[in-house]
Amino acid sequence: MVNLSEKRNGRRINVLYPHNGNSNVLRSVKGVKLRSYTGPSGKGITVQEDSGQIRSLSLKKIVQMS
């Protein structure tokens, strides 16, 4: 699996993430990586989706698309 925190800012990503952050139903997140961060609950990335929404995603929950 590719470590998205090492991917350069400004690159496009396409991943699956749990709906509302805690469900077993996955949704597709397509957009541009803005930055990486390390918080109290672990590493994460900030993504600006194609719709314009800015979201913070935990790396522990991301499912890489093949």
PDB file of N, CA, C and O in Angstrom:
ATOM      1  N   MET A   1       0.845  -1.188   0.000  1.00  0.00           N
ATOM      2  CA  MET A   1       0.000   0.000   0.000  1.00  0.00           C
ATOM      3  C   MET A   1       0.884   1.244   0.000  1.00  0.00           C
ATOM      4  O   MET A   1       1.921   1.271   0.663  1.00  0.00           O
ATOM      5  N   VAL A   2       0.486   2.246  -0.723  1.00  0.00           N
ATOM      6  CA  VAL A   2       1.221   3.497  -0.815  1.00  0.00           C
ATOM      7  C   VAL A   2       0.941   4.340   0.434  1.00  0.00           C
ATOM      8  O   VAL A   2      -0.211   4.496   0.838  1.00  0.00           O
ATOM      9  N   ASN A   3       1.996   4.875   1.036  1.00  0.00           N
ATOM     10  CA  ASN A   3       1.843   5.748   2.192  1.00  0.00           C
ATOM     11  C   ASN A   3       1.505   7.151   1.684  1.00  0.00           C
ATOM     12  O   ASN A   3       2.368   7.826   1.124  1.00  0.00           O
ATOM     13  N   LEU A   4       0.278   7.590   1.870  1.00  0.00           N
ATOM     14  CA  LEU A   4      -0.165   8.870   1.319  1.00  0.00           C
ATOM     15  C   LEU A   4       0.452  10.072   2.031  1.00  0.00           C
ATOM     16  O   LEU A   4       0.442  11.176   1.487  1.00  0.00           O
ATOM     17  N   SER A   5       0.988   9.878   3.232  1.00  0.00           N
ATOM     18  CA  SER A   5       1.630  11.011   3.900  1.00  0.00           C
ATOM     19  C   SER A   5       2.943  11.361   3.221  1.00  0.00           C
ATOM     20  O   SER A   5       3.416  12.491   3.345  1.00  0.00           O
ATOM     21  N   GLU A   6       3.548  10.409   2.500  1.00  0.00           N
ATOM     22  CA  GLU A   6       4.788  10.663   1.780  1.00  0.00           C
ATOM     23  C   GLU A   6       4.553  11.193   0.372  1.00  0.00           C
ATOM     24  O   GLU A   6       5.490  11.649  -0.284  1.00  0.00           O
ATOM     25  N   LYS A   7       3.318  11.139  -0.094  1.00  0.00           N
ATOM     26  CA  LYS A   7       2.998  11.648  -1.431  1.00  0.00           C
ATOM     27  C   LYS A   7       3.068  13.174  -1.408  1.00  0.00           C
ATOM     28  O   LYS A   7       2.640  13.799  -0.438  1.00  0.00           O
ATOM     29  N   ARG A   8       3.597  13.767  -2.456  1.00  0.00           N
ATOM     30  CA  ARG A   8       3.776  15.215  -2.481  1.00  0.00           C
ATOM     31  C   ARG A   8       2.444  15.954  -2.488  1.00  0.00           C
ATOM     32  O   ARG A   8       1.445  15.463  -3.015  1.00  0.00           O
ATOM     33  N   ASN A   9       2.448  17.144  -1.891  1.00  0.00           N
ATOM     34  CA  ASN A   9       1.255  17.996  -1.891  1.00  0.00           C
ATOM     35  C   ASN A   9       0.941  18.424  -3.319  1.00  0.00           C
ATOM     36  O   ASN A   9       1.851  18.637  -4.120  1.00  0.00           O
ATOM     37  N   GLY A  10      -0.334  18.549  -3.635  1.00  0.00           N
ATOM     38  CA  GLY A  10      -0.752  18.957  -4.967  1.00  0.00           C
ATOM     39  C   GLY A  10      -1.011  17.789  -5.902  1.00  0.00           C
ATOM     40  O   GLY A  10      -1.445  17.991  -7.036  1.00  0.00           O
ATOM     41  N   ARG A  11      -0.752  16.568  -5.444  1.00  0.00           N
ATOM     42  CA  ARG A  11      -0.977  15.383  -6.282  1.00  0.00           C
ATOM     43  C   ARG A  11      -2.404  14.894  -6.124  1.00  0.00           C
ATOM     44  O   ARG A  11      -3.015  15.038  -5.065  1.00  0.00           O
ATOM     45  N   ARG A  12      -2.927  14.308  -7.204  1.00  0.00           N
ATOM     46  CA  ARG A  12      -4.284  13.762  -7.176  1.00  0.00           C
ATOM     47  C   ARG A  12      -4.291  12.429  -6.446  1.00  0.00           C
ATOM     48  O   ARG A  12      -3.361  11.634  -6.573  1.00  0.00           O
ATOM     49  N   ILE A  13      -5.359  12.192  -5.673  1.00  0.00           N
ATOM     50  CA  ILE A  13      -5.528  10.916  -5.003  1.00  0.00           C
ATOM     51  C   ILE A  13      -6.925  10.383  -5.278  1.00  0.00           C
ATOM     52  O   ILE A  13      -7.847  11.143  -5.575  1.00  0.00           O
ATOM     53  N   ASN A  14      -7.068   9.072  -5.175  1.00  0.00           N
ATOM     54  CA  ASN A  14      -8.350   8.402  -5.359  1.00  0.00           C
ATOM     55  C   ASN A  14      -8.365   7.237  -4.379  1.00  0.00           C
ATOM     56  O   ASN A  14      -7.723   6.214  -4.621  1.00  0.00           O
ATOM     57  N   VAL A  15      -9.099   7.384  -3.263  1.00  0.00           N
ATOM     58  CA  VAL A  15      -9.110   6.380  -2.199  1.00  0.00           C
ATOM     59  C   VAL A  15     -10.545   6.100  -1.768  1.00  0.00           C
ATOM     60  O   VAL A  15     -11.478   6.807  -2.148  1.00  0.00           O
ATOM     61  N   LEU A  16     -10.695   5.058  -0.972  1.00  0.00           N
ATOM     62  CA  LEU A  16     -11.974   4.745  -0.339  1.00  0.00           C
ATOM     63  C   LEU A  16     -11.856   5.082   1.140  1.00  0.00           C
ATOM     64  O   LEU A  16     -10.825   4.820   1.760  1.00  0.00           O
ATOM     65  N   TYR A  17     -12.925   5.671   1.712  1.00  0.00           N
ATOM     66  CA  TYR A  17     -12.928   6.083   3.103  1.00  0.00           C
ATOM     67  C   TYR A  17     -14.293   5.758   3.695  1.00  0.00           C
ATOM     68  O   TYR A  17     -15.301   5.881   2.998  1.00  0.00           O
ATOM     69  N   PRO A  18     -14.359   5.344   4.965  1.00  0.00           N
ATOM     70  CA  PRO A  18     -15.658   5.011   5.569  1.00  0.00           C
ATOM     71  C   PRO A  18     -16.615   6.201   5.569  1.00  0.00           C
ATOM     72  O   PRO A  18     -16.221   7.329   5.867  1.00  0.00           O
ATOM     73  N   HIS A  19     -17.855   5.939   5.235  1.00  0.00           N
ATOM     74  CA  HIS A  19     -18.896   6.967   5.239  1.00  0.00           C
ATOM     75  C   HIS A  19     -19.047   7.506   6.658  1.00  0.00           C
ATOM     76  O   HIS A  19     -19.207   6.723   7.594  1.00  0.00           O
ATOM     77  N   ASN A  20     -19.002   8.809   6.836  1.00  0.00           N
ATOM     78  CA  ASN A  20     -19.050   9.504   8.125  1.00  0.00           C
ATOM     79  C   ASN A  20     -17.884   9.137   9.041  1.00  0.00           C
ATOM     80  O   ASN A  20     -17.918   9.451  10.231  1.00  0.00           O
ATOM     81  N   GLY A  21     -16.862   8.484   8.515  1.00  0.00           N
ATOM     82  CA  GLY A  21     -15.658   8.209   9.279  1.00  0.00           C
ATOM     83  C   GLY A  21     -15.687   6.979  10.157  1.00  0.00           C
ATOM     84  O   GLY A  21     -14.642   6.584  10.676  1.00  0.00           O
ATOM     85  N   ASN A  22     -16.849   6.349  10.348  1.00  0.00           N
ATOM     86  CA  ASN A  22     -16.885   5.207  11.268  1.00  0.00           C
ATOM     87  C   ASN A  22     -17.850   4.116  10.823  1.00  0.00           C
ATOM     88  O   ASN A  22     -18.366   3.385  11.668  1.00  0.00           O
ATOM     89  N   SER A  23     -18.103   3.986   9.562  1.00  0.00           N
ATOM     90  CA  SER A  23     -19.060   3.012   9.045  1.00  0.00           C
ATOM     91  C   SER A  23     -18.329   1.940   8.253  1.00  0.00           C
ATOM     92  O   SER A  23     -17.180   2.131   7.855  1.00  0.00           O
ATOM     93  N   ASN A  24     -18.997   0.805   8.023  1.00  0.00           N
ATOM     94  CA  ASN A  24     -18.393  -0.215   7.170  1.00  0.00           C
ATOM     95  C   ASN A  24     -18.805  -0.018   5.714  1.00  0.00           C
ATOM     96  O   ASN A  24     -18.508  -0.863   4.869  1.00  0.00           O
ATOM     97  N   VAL A  25     -19.476   1.072   5.415  1.00  0.00           N
ATOM     98  CA  VAL A  25     -19.823   1.443   4.051  1.00  0.00           C
ATOM     99  C   VAL A  25     -18.779   2.433   3.563  1.00  0.00           C
ATOM    100  O   VAL A  25     -18.580   3.482   4.177  1.00  0.00           O
ATOM    101  N   LEU A  26     -18.110   2.107   2.460  1.00  0.00           N
ATOM    102  CA  LEU A  26     -17.031   2.952   1.958  1.00  0.00           C
ATOM    103  C   LEU A  26     -17.528   3.894   0.876  1.00  0.00           C
ATOM    104  O   LEU A  26     -18.422   3.546   0.105  1.00  0.00           O
ATOM    105  N   ARG A  27     -16.948   5.088   0.820  1.00  0.00           N
ATOM    106  CA  ARG A  27     -17.252   6.029  -0.247  1.00  0.00           C
ATOM    107  C   ARG A  27     -15.947   6.436  -0.914  1.00  0.00           C
ATOM    108  O   ARG A  27     -14.881   6.391  -0.300  1.00  0.00           O
ATOM    109  N   SER A  28     -16.043   6.827  -2.159  1.00  0.00           N
ATOM    110  CA  SER A  28     -14.874   7.216  -2.923  1.00  0.00           C
ATOM    111  C   SER A  28     -14.528   8.676  -2.640  1.00  0.00           C
ATOM    112  O   SER A  28     -15.405   9.540  -2.629  1.00  0.00           O
ATOM    113  N   VAL A  29     -13.253   8.940  -2.412  1.00  0.00           N
ATOM    114  CA  VAL A  29     -12.753  10.303  -2.218  1.00  0.00           C
ATOM    115  C   VAL A  29     -11.757  10.572  -3.336  1.00  0.00           C
ATOM    116  O   VAL A  29     -10.707   9.935  -3.415  1.00  0.00           O
ATOM    117  N   LYS A  30     -12.100  11.522  -4.197  1.00  0.00           N
ATOM    118  CA  LYS A  30     -11.231  11.904  -5.313  1.00  0.00           C
ATOM    119  C   LYS A  30     -10.913  13.375  -5.160  1.00  0.00           C
ATOM    120  O   LYS A  30     -11.808  14.199  -4.971  1.00  0.00           O
ATOM    121  N   GLY A  31      -9.630  13.701  -5.243  1.00  0.00           N
ATOM    122  CA  GLY A  31      -9.268  15.099  -5.099  1.00  0.00           C
ATOM    123  C   GLY A  31      -7.769  15.304  -5.094  1.00  0.00           C
ATOM    124  O   GLY A  31      -7.004  14.477  -5.592  1.00  0.00           O
ATOM    125  N   VAL A  32      -7.360  16.440  -4.511  1.00  0.00           N
ATOM    126  CA  VAL A  32      -5.960  16.852  -4.477  1.00  0.00           C
ATOM    127  C   VAL A  32      -5.506  16.899  -3.019  1.00  0.00           C
ATOM    128  O   VAL A  32      -6.186  17.465  -2.163  1.00  0.00           O
ATOM    129  N   LYS A  33      -4.349  16.297  -2.751  1.00  0.00           N
ATOM    130  CA  LYS A  33      -3.790  16.324  -1.401  1.00  0.00           C
ATOM    131  C   LYS A  33      -3.235  17.713  -1.116  1.00  0.00           C
ATOM    132  O   LYS A  33      -2.436  18.238  -1.892  1.00  0.00           O
ATOM    133  N   LEU A  34      -3.657  18.309  -0.004  1.00  0.00           N
ATOM    134  CA  LEU A  34      -3.185  19.637   0.374  1.00  0.00           C
ATOM    135  C   LEU A  34      -2.013  19.572   1.343  1.00  0.00           C
ATOM    136  O   LEU A  34      -1.037  20.304   1.177  1.00  0.00           O
ATOM    137  N   ARG A  35      -2.093  18.697   2.366  1.00  0.00           N
ATOM    138  CA  ARG A  35      -1.020  18.612   3.344  1.00  0.00           C
ATOM    139  C   ARG A  35      -1.151  17.326   4.151  1.00  0.00           C
ATOM    140  O   ARG A  35      -2.191  16.667   4.136  1.00  0.00           O
ATOM    141  N   SER A  36      -0.070  16.982   4.859  1.00  0.00           N
ATOM    142  CA  SER A  36      -0.037  15.870   5.800  1.00  0.00           C
ATOM    143  C   SER A  36       0.069  16.451   7.208  1.00  0.00           C
ATOM    144  O   SER A  36       0.558  17.565   7.395  1.00  0.00           O
ATOM    145  N   TYR A  37      -0.394  15.687   8.191  1.00  0.00           N
ATOM    146  CA  TYR A  37      -0.286  16.145   9.570  1.00  0.00           C
ATOM    147  C   TYR A  37      -0.190  14.952  10.505  1.00  0.00           C
ATOM    148  O   TYR A  37      -0.540  13.828  10.144  1.00  0.00           O
ATOM    149  N   THR A  38       0.285  15.215  11.703  1.00  0.00           N
ATOM    150  CA  THR A  38       0.301  14.232  12.771  1.00  0.00           C
ATOM    151  C   THR A  38      -0.451  14.836  13.944  1.00  0.00           C
ATOM    152  O   THR A  38      -0.063  15.876  14.477  1.00  0.00           O
ATOM    153  N   GLY A  39      -1.521  14.178  14.339  1.00  0.00           N
ATOM    154  CA  GLY A  39      -2.358  14.657  15.428  1.00  0.00           C
ATOM    155  C   GLY A  39      -2.343  13.685  16.593  1.00  0.00           C
ATOM    156  O   GLY A  39      -1.595  12.707  16.575  1.00  0.00           O
ATOM    157  N   PRO A  40      -3.164  13.944  17.608  1.00  0.00           N
ATOM    158  CA  PRO A  40      -3.190  13.071  18.780  1.00  0.00           C
ATOM    159  C   PRO A  40      -3.683  11.656  18.471  1.00  0.00           C
ATOM    160  O   PRO A  40      -3.361  10.721  19.205  1.00  0.00           O
ATOM    161  N   SER A  41      -4.447  11.487  17.414  1.00  0.00           N
ATOM    162  CA  SER A  41      -4.954  10.159  17.073  1.00  0.00           C
ATOM    163  C   SER A  41      -4.212   9.529  15.903  1.00  0.00           C
ATOM    164  O   SER A  41      -4.681   8.539  15.342  1.00  0.00           O
ATOM    165  N   GLY A  42      -3.067  10.080  15.525  1.00  0.00           N
ATOM    166  CA  GLY A  42      -2.254   9.481  14.478  1.00  0.00           C
ATOM    167  C   GLY A  42      -2.070  10.381  13.275  1.00  0.00           C
ATOM    168  O   GLY A  42      -2.421  11.561  13.303  1.00  0.00           O
ATOM    169  N   LYS A  43      -1.509   9.804  12.209  1.00  0.00           N
ATOM    170  CA  LYS A  43      -1.226  10.564  10.997  1.00  0.00           C
ATOM    171  C   LYS A  43      -2.478  10.694  10.140  1.00  0.00           C
ATOM    172  O   LYS A  43      -3.385   9.863  10.187  1.00  0.00           O
ATOM    173  N   GLY A  44      -2.493  11.777   9.346  1.00  0.00           N
ATOM    174  CA  GLY A  44      -3.612  12.015   8.450  1.00  0.00           C
ATOM    175  C   GLY A  44      -3.213  12.931   7.312  1.00  0.00           C
ATOM    176  O   GLY A  44      -2.102  13.459   7.279  1.00  0.00           O
ATOM    177  N   ILE A  45      -4.143  13.112   6.370  1.00  0.00           N
ATOM    178  CA  ILE A  45      -3.927  14.026   5.255  1.00  0.00           C
ATOM    179  C   ILE A  45      -5.160  14.907   5.101  1.00  0.00           C
ATOM    180  O   ILE A  45      -6.264  14.534   5.497  1.00  0.00           O
ATOM    181  N   THR A  46      -4.948  16.080   4.520  1.00  0.00           N
ATOM    182  CA  THR A  46      -6.043  16.985   4.191  1.00  0.00           C
ATOM    183  C   THR A  46      -6.198  16.970   2.679  1.00  0.00           C
ATOM    184  O   THR A  46      -5.225  17.131   1.943  1.00  0.00           O
ATOM    185  N   VAL A  47      -7.446  16.773   2.217  1.00  0.00           N
ATOM    186  CA  VAL A  47      -7.744  16.614   0.798  1.00  0.00           C
ATOM    187  C   VAL A  47      -8.811  17.615   0.386  1.00  0.00           C
ATOM    188  O   VAL A  47      -9.799  17.810   1.094  1.00  0.00           O
ATOM    189  N   GLN A  48      -8.605  18.253  -0.771  1.00  0.00           N
ATOM    190  CA  GLN A  48      -9.667  19.069  -1.356  1.00  0.00           C
ATOM    191  C   GLN A  48     -10.312  18.234  -2.451  1.00  0.00           C
ATOM    192  O   GLN A  48      -9.692  17.937  -3.472  1.00  0.00           O
ATOM    193  N   GLU A  49     -11.578  17.857  -2.222  1.00  0.00           N
ATOM    194  CA  GLU A  49     -12.284  17.006  -3.168  1.00  0.00           C
ATOM    195  C   GLU A  49     -12.614  17.788  -4.433  1.00  0.00           C
ATOM    196  O   GLU A  49     -12.546  19.017  -4.454  1.00  0.00           O
ATOM    197  N   ASP A  50     -12.975  17.056  -5.489  1.00  0.00           N
ATOM    198  CA  ASP A  50     -13.325  17.683  -6.756  1.00  0.00           C
ATOM    199  C   ASP A  50     -14.540  18.603  -6.617  1.00  0.00           C
ATOM    200  O   ASP A  50     -14.705  19.534  -7.406  1.00  0.00           O
ATOM    201  N   SER A  51     -15.392  18.349  -5.618  1.00  0.00           N
ATOM    202  CA  SER A  51     -16.571  19.185  -5.392  1.00  0.00           C
ATOM    203  C   SER A  51     -16.236  20.481  -4.660  1.00  0.00           C
ATOM    204  O   SER A  51     -17.098  21.350  -4.521  1.00  0.00           O
ATOM    205  N   GLY A  52     -14.981  20.625  -4.186  1.00  0.00           N
ATOM    206  CA  GLY A  52     -14.568  21.832  -3.481  1.00  0.00           C
ATOM    207  C   GLY A  52     -14.483  21.652  -1.973  1.00  0.00           C
ATOM    208  O   GLY A  52     -13.894  22.490  -1.291  1.00  0.00           O
ATOM    209  N   GLN A  53     -15.059  20.573  -1.433  1.00  0.00           N
ATOM    210  CA  GLN A  53     -15.019  20.298   0.002  1.00  0.00           C
ATOM    211  C   GLN A  53     -13.591  19.991   0.436  1.00  0.00           C
ATOM    212  O   GLN A  53     -12.854  19.317  -0.283  1.00  0.00           O
ATOM    213  N   ILE A  54     -13.202  20.478   1.601  1.00  0.00           N
ATOM    214  CA  ILE A  54     -11.893  20.162   2.170  1.00  0.00           C
ATOM    215  C   ILE A  54     -12.132  19.209   3.327  1.00  0.00           C
ATOM    216  O   ILE A  54     -12.905  19.509   4.237  1.00  0.00           O
ATOM    217  N   ARG A  55     -11.463  18.049   3.294  1.00  0.00           N
ATOM    218  CA  ARG A  55     -11.674  17.010   4.290  1.00  0.00           C
ATOM    219  C   ARG A  55     -10.348  16.556   4.885  1.00  0.00           C
ATOM    220  O   ARG A  55      -9.320  16.551   4.206  1.00  0.00           O
ATOM    221  N   SER A  56     -10.381  16.176   6.151  1.00  0.00           N
ATOM    222  CA  SER A  56      -9.225  15.579   6.814  1.00  0.00           C
ATOM    223  C   SER A  56      -9.499  14.091   6.942  1.00  0.00           C
ATOM    224  O   SER A  56     -10.539  13.684   7.458  1.00  0.00           O
ATOM    225  N   LEU A  57      -8.557  13.280   6.468  1.00  0.00           N
ATOM    226  CA  LEU A  57      -8.722  11.839   6.465  1.00  0.00           C
ATOM    227  C   LEU A  57      -7.632  11.192   7.310  1.00  0.00           C
ATOM    228  O   LEU A  57      -6.455  11.526   7.172  1.00  0.00           O
ATOM    229  N   SER A  58      -8.022  10.266   8.186  1.00  0.00           N
ATOM    230  CA  SER A  58      -7.069   9.516   8.993  1.00  0.00           C
ATOM    231  C   SER A  58      -6.454   8.418   8.135  1.00  0.00           C
ATOM    232  O   SER A  58      -7.173   7.694   7.446  1.00  0.00           O
ATOM    233  N   LEU A  59      -5.130   8.289   8.171  1.00  0.00           N
ATOM    234  CA  LEU A  59      -4.457   7.278   7.361  1.00  0.00           C
ATOM    235  C   LEU A  59      -4.798   5.867   7.818  1.00  0.00           C
ATOM    236  O   LEU A  59      -4.707   4.931   7.023  1.00  0.00           O
ATOM    237  N   LYS A  60      -5.192   5.689   9.084  1.00  0.00           N
ATOM    238  CA  LYS A  60      -5.546   4.368   9.580  1.00  0.00           C
ATOM    239  C   LYS A  60      -6.819   3.836   8.932  1.00  0.00           C
ATOM    240  O   LYS A  60      -7.006   2.622   8.848  1.00  0.00           O
ATOM    241  N   LYS A  61      -7.694   4.723   8.474  1.00  0.00           N
ATOM    242  CA  LYS A  61      -8.992   4.317   7.938  1.00  0.00           C
ATOM    243  C   LYS A  61      -9.033   4.250   6.417  1.00  0.00           C
ATOM    244  O   LYS A  61      -9.982   3.697   5.861  1.00  0.00           O
ATOM    245  N   ILE A  62      -8.042   4.792   5.732  1.00  0.00           N
ATOM    246  CA  ILE A  62      -8.047   4.844   4.265  1.00  0.00           C
ATOM    247  C   ILE A  62      -7.839   3.464   3.680  1.00  0.00           C
ATOM    248  O   ILE A  62      -6.978   2.708   4.129  1.00  0.00           O
ATOM    249  N   VAL A  63      -8.654   3.136   2.650  1.00  0.00           N
ATOM    250  CA  VAL A  63      -8.495   1.909   1.881  1.00  0.00           C
ATOM    251  C   VAL A  63      -8.042   2.324   0.493  1.00  0.00           C
ATOM    252  O   VAL A  63      -8.754   3.045  -0.207  1.00  0.00           O
ATOM    253  N   GLN A  64      -6.848   1.868   0.088  1.00  0.00           N
ATOM    254  CA  GLN A  64      -6.283   2.232  -1.208  1.00  0.00           C
ATOM    255  C   GLN A  64      -7.048   1.517  -2.331  1.00  0.00           C
ATOM    256  O   GLN A  64      -7.304   0.317  -2.240  1.00  0.00           O
ATOM    257  N   MET A  65      -7.406   2.242  -3.371  1.00  0.00           N
ATOM    258  CA  MET A  65      -8.055   1.644  -4.538  1.00  0.00           C
ATOM    259  C   MET A  65      -6.987   1.044  -5.429  1.00  0.00           C
ATOM    260  O   MET A  65      -5.876   1.566  -5.517  1.00  0.00           O
ATOM    261  N   SER A  66      -7.325  -0.058  -6.094  1.00  0.00           N
ATOM    262  CA  SER A  66      -6.349  -0.677  -6.985  1.00  0.00           C
ATOM    263  C   SER A  66      -6.553  -0.252  -8.416  1.00  0.00           C
ATOM    264  O   SER A  66      -5.813  -0.683  -9.300  1.00  0.00           O
TER     265      SER A  66
END
